[in-house]
Amino acid sequence: MPMVEIEPSAAERSHSALTTENLRKAVDAVRTDGFVVLKDVVDPDHIDILRERVLQDVDRFVNRPDAPFNWNRGNVQQELG
């Protein structure tokens, strides 16, 4: 089964809500596949801000003086606990 992609209409975007039909499709996809793709619902400017914050975090993690014993460069991980 192909992944479910929903492209909200202009009306759905302006109301920040999916139609009943698209909401049903989204919920069914999450229940069946564990995810749904909502196309073009995130402002690219917000993605750019998130990217910068994630890259700052990566720099901080990579340069930790107290890295865990199983730390692998190129595999950013966090200890549990």
Backbone as ProteinMPNN parsed JSONL, in Angstrom:
{"seq_chain_A": "MPMVEIEPSAAERSHSALTTENLRKAVDAVRTDGFVVLKDVVDPDHIDILRERVLQDVDRFVNRPDAPFNWNRGNVQQELG", "coords_chain_A": {"N_chain_A": [[0.846, -1.177, 0.0], [0.645, 2.189, -0.901], [2.12, 5.144, 0.622], [0.109, 7.513, 2.415], [-0.668, 10.628, 1.215], [-1.642, 13.895, 1.801], [-2.811, 16.813, 0.435], [-3.611, 19.747, 1.626], [-6.354, 21.931, 0.882], [-6.677, 25.371, -0.256], [-8.639, 26.562, 1.302], [-8.639, 24.874, 3.558], [-6.091, 25.423, 4.502], [-6.294, 28.177, 5.122], [-8.118, 28.083, 7.19], [-6.785, 26.58, 8.968], [-7.383, 23.896, 9.38], [-8.287, 20.576, 8.583], [-10.599, 19.212, 6.172], [-13.49, 17.21, 6.943], [-13.355, 14.82, 5.502], [-10.61, 14.708, 4.692], [-9.423, 14.703, 7.208], [-10.363, 12.272, 8.208], [-9.043, 10.54, 6.411], [-6.404, 11.072, 7.149], [-6.326, 10.248, 9.855], [-6.978, 7.537, 9.546], [-4.735, 6.701, 8.076], [-2.663, 7.11, 9.927], [-3.42, 5.286, 11.874], [-3.215, 2.904, 10.441], [-0.701, 2.912, 9.037], [0.999, 4.298, 10.664], [1.832, 6.836, 10.142], [1.273, 9.917, 8.305], [1.498, 11.927, 5.394], [1.389, 15.312, 5.261], [1.126, 17.632, 2.947], [2.991, 20.557, 2.306], [2.343, 22.087, 4.657], [3.833, 23.312, 6.558], [5.431, 26.316, 7.203], [8.145, 27.298, 5.241], [10.021, 29.092, 6.342], [9.874, 28.566, 9.052], [10.936, 26.034, 9.111], [13.567, 26.596, 8.418], [14.394, 27.995, 10.701], [14.176, 25.979, 12.637], [16.074, 24.206, 11.611], [18.49, 25.643, 11.996], [18.575, 25.728, 14.8], [18.743, 22.993, 15.415], [21.217, 22.384, 14.247], [22.887, 23.898, 15.876], [22.554, 22.521, 18.274], [23.671, 20.051, 17.522], [26.363, 20.768, 17.142], [26.99, 21.383, 19.785], [26.601, 18.865, 21.048], [28.474, 17.246, 19.696], [30.857, 18.388, 20.483], [31.078, 17.864, 23.178], [32.774, 17.545, 26.257], [32.415, 15.426, 27.932], [31.653, 13.058, 26.632], [29.708, 10.066, 26.119], [30.883, 6.647, 26.659], [30.352, 5.073, 24.433], [30.17, 6.76, 22.324], [29.94, 7.752, 18.98], [31.475, 9.435, 16.43], [29.645, 11.211, 14.054], [27.368, 9.859, 14.567], [25.027, 11.083, 16.202], [23.918, 11.005, 19.428], [21.996, 10.641, 22.438], [22.311, 10.222, 25.92], [20.216, 8.173, 27.918], [18.244, 9.043, 30.705]], "CA_chain_A": [[0.0, 0.0, 0.0], [1.45, 3.41, -0.932], [1.897, 6.048, 1.752], [-0.982, 8.46, 2.219], [-0.279, 12.031, 1.141], [-2.799, 14.792, 1.73], [-2.455, 18.197, 0.135], [-4.756, 20.563, 2.031], [-6.808, 22.976, -0.036], [-6.469, 26.753, 0.211], [-9.598, 26.794, 2.392], [-8.144, 24.16, 4.736], [-4.934, 26.179, 5.003], [-6.717, 29.446, 5.723], [-8.831, 27.784, 8.435], [-5.889, 25.745, 9.786], [-8.113, 22.676, 9.731], [-8.621, 19.708, 7.462], [-12.007, 18.86, 6.014], [-13.828, 15.942, 7.602], [-12.848, 13.728, 4.659], [-9.15, 14.635, 4.799], [-9.095, 14.324, 8.576], [-10.595, 10.827, 8.286], [-7.936, 9.9, 5.693], [-5.196, 11.228, 7.954], [-6.447, 9.384, 11.037], [-6.888, 6.147, 9.072], [-3.349, 6.44, 7.695], [-1.871, 6.994, 11.159], [-3.784, 4.011, 12.52], [-2.784, 1.787, 9.607], [0.705, 2.971, 8.647], [1.797, 4.961, 11.688], [2.157, 8.202, 9.734], [0.622, 10.487, 7.125], [2.224, 13.075, 4.861], [0.567, 16.498, 5.001], [1.996, 18.393, 2.054], [3.072, 22.018, 2.34], [1.604, 22.681, 5.778], [4.764, 24.012, 7.434], [6.06, 27.467, 6.574], [9.581, 27.045, 5.077], [10.799, 29.927, 7.264], [9.921, 27.857, 10.33], [11.87, 24.919, 8.934], [14.906, 27.179, 8.473], [14.684, 28.298, 12.115], [14.396, 24.692, 13.288], [17.359, 23.682, 11.12], [19.573, 26.352, 12.688], [18.596, 25.288, 16.201], [19.228, 21.61, 15.452], [22.649, 22.41, 13.967], [23.542, 24.396, 17.091], [22.551, 21.398, 19.221], [24.624, 19.054, 17.046], [27.696, 21.273, 17.486], [27.154, 21.242, 21.231], [26.733, 17.449, 21.377], [29.714, 16.733, 19.13], [31.993, 18.958, 21.201], [30.973, 17.598, 24.621], [33.977, 16.962, 26.85], [32.04, 14.243, 28.707], [30.919, 12.174, 25.724], [29.571, 8.69, 26.624], [31.917, 5.722, 26.196], [30.005, 4.49, 23.135], [29.927, 7.875, 21.396], [30.53, 7.581, 17.657], [31.404, 10.654, 15.622], [28.759, 10.988, 12.927], [26.143, 9.264, 15.064], [24.675, 11.908, 17.353], [23.017, 10.274, 20.321], [21.886, 11.191, 23.779], [22.16, 9.215, 26.946], [18.927, 8.141, 28.605], [18.4, 9.189, 32.131]], "C_chain_A": [[0.895, 1.245, 0.0], [1.142, 4.306, 0.271], [0.818, 7.064, 1.393], [-0.422, 9.875, 2.275], [-1.538, 12.866, 0.989], [-2.28, 16.191, 1.465], [-3.671, 19.065, 0.469], [-5.078, 21.653, 1.01], [-6.493, 24.355, 0.547], [-7.403, 27.057, 1.378], [-9.139, 26.104, 3.673], [-6.957, 24.909, 5.349], [-5.371, 27.451, 5.712], [-7.457, 29.242, 7.041], [-7.986, 26.966, 9.413], [-6.584, 24.478, 10.275], [-8.405, 21.886, 8.46], [-10.129, 19.532, 7.368], [-12.244, 17.532, 6.729], [-13.26, 14.769, 6.824], [-11.324, 13.591, 4.791], [-8.705, 14.254, 6.213], [-9.278, 12.82, 8.76], [-9.468, 10.074, 7.6], [-6.656, 9.937, 6.525], [-5.211, 10.292, 9.157], [-6.325, 7.922, 10.635], [-5.45, 5.785, 8.724], [-2.472, 6.268, 8.929], [-2.163, 5.669, 11.848], [-3.239, 2.808, 11.761], [-1.273, 1.755, 9.407], [1.611, 3.598, 9.712], [2.186, 6.382, 11.341], [1.284, 8.623, 8.559], [1.462, 11.678, 6.681], [1.215, 14.179, 4.576], [1.444, 17.461, 4.207], [1.849, 19.902, 2.255], [2.257, 22.653, 3.458], [2.511, 23.44, 6.742], [5.43, 25.127, 6.64], [7.56, 27.194, 6.456], [10.462, 27.9, 5.99], [10.923, 29.256, 8.628], [10.891, 26.677, 10.264], [13.306, 25.43, 9.011], [15.316, 27.484, 9.909], [14.986, 27.004, 12.866], [15.745, 24.099, 12.889], [18.52, 24.331, 11.86], [19.69, 25.895, 14.143], [19.138, 23.87, 16.332], [20.736, 21.584, 15.201], [23.439, 22.945, 15.159], [23.628, 23.275, 18.13], [23.585, 20.347, 18.816], [26.044, 19.499, 17.389], [27.977, 21.083, 18.97], [27.376, 19.781, 21.627], [28.087, 16.896, 20.915], [30.924, 17.204, 19.934], [31.927, 18.761, 22.711], [32.276, 17.013, 25.16], [33.68, 15.656, 27.595], [31.227, 13.257, 27.865], [30.843, 10.757, 26.301], [30.609, 7.764, 25.994], [31.623, 5.175, 24.802], [29.675, 5.56, 22.085], [30.639, 7.601, 20.082], [30.378, 8.875, 16.884], [30.57, 10.349, 14.38], [27.443, 10.337, 13.314], [25.775, 10.017, 16.342], [23.631, 11.17, 18.167], [23.004, 10.944, 21.672], [21.733, 10.039, 24.759], [20.752, 9.296, 27.527], [19.182, 8.382, 30.083], [18.493, 10.563, 32.515]], "O_chain_A": [[1.809, 1.342, 0.819], [0.062, 4.239, 0.857], [0.64, 7.424, 0.23], [0.214, 10.269, 3.252], [-2.393, 12.578, 0.151], [-1.414, 16.691, 2.183], [-4.635, 19.119, -0.294], [-4.19, 22.213, 0.368], [-6.093, 24.475, 1.705], [-7.011, 27.729, 2.332], [-9.237, 26.681, 4.756], [-6.842, 25.011, 6.57], [-4.868, 27.766, 6.791], [-7.435, 30.113, 7.911], [-8.408, 26.692, 10.536], [-6.405, 24.047, 11.414], [-8.725, 22.448, 7.412], [-10.847, 19.685, 8.356], [-11.298, 16.823, 7.073], [-12.74, 13.824, 7.417], [-10.811, 12.488, 4.978], [-7.708, 13.551, 6.38], [-8.449, 12.165, 9.392], [-8.979, 9.077, 8.132], [-5.92, 8.953, 6.594], [-4.218, 9.622, 9.441], [-5.644, 7.149, 11.308], [-4.993, 4.686, 9.04], [-1.627, 5.373, 8.968], [-1.252, 5.008, 12.348], [-2.849, 1.81, 12.366], [-0.637, 0.715, 9.58], [2.832, 3.448, 9.667], [2.805, 7.07, 12.153], [0.645, 7.795, 7.909], [2.067, 12.359, 7.509], [0.307, 14.014, 3.761], [2.394, 18.032, 4.743], [0.745, 20.437, 2.358], [1.559, 23.643, 3.236], [2.028, 24.13, 7.639], [5.932, 24.904, 5.538], [8.2, 26.887, 7.462], [11.548, 27.464, 6.372], [11.959, 29.364, 9.284], [11.576, 26.365, 11.238], [14.167, 24.776, 9.599], [16.464, 27.255, 10.288], [15.94, 26.94, 13.64], [16.468, 23.558, 13.727], [19.437, 23.64, 12.303], [20.796, 25.701, 14.648], [19.903, 23.577, 17.252], [21.458, 20.845, 15.869], [24.55, 22.483, 15.418], [24.657, 23.105, 18.785], [24.294, 19.813, 19.669], [26.844, 18.698, 17.873], [29.071, 20.672, 19.358], [28.243, 19.489, 22.451], [28.757, 16.171, 21.65], [31.912, 16.479, 20.046], [32.651, 19.429, 23.45], [32.821, 16.079, 24.572], [34.591, 14.87, 27.857], [30.237, 12.696, 28.333], [31.806, 10.291, 26.91], [31.148, 8.059, 24.927], [32.551, 4.846, 24.064], [28.992, 5.293, 21.096], [31.82, 7.254, 20.076], [29.262, 9.361, 16.702], [30.781, 9.326, 13.729], [26.515, 10.265, 12.509], [26.175, 9.622, 17.437], [22.591, 10.763, 17.65], [23.898, 11.722, 22.005], [21.109, 9.021, 24.46], [20.173, 10.379, 27.614], [20.206, 7.973, 30.631], [18.629, 10.865, 33.701]]}, "name": "protein", "num_of_chains": 1, "seq": "MPMVEIEPSAAERSHSALTTENLRKAVDAVRTDGFVVLKDVVDPDHIDILRERVLQDVDRFVNRPDAPFNWNRGNVQQELG"}
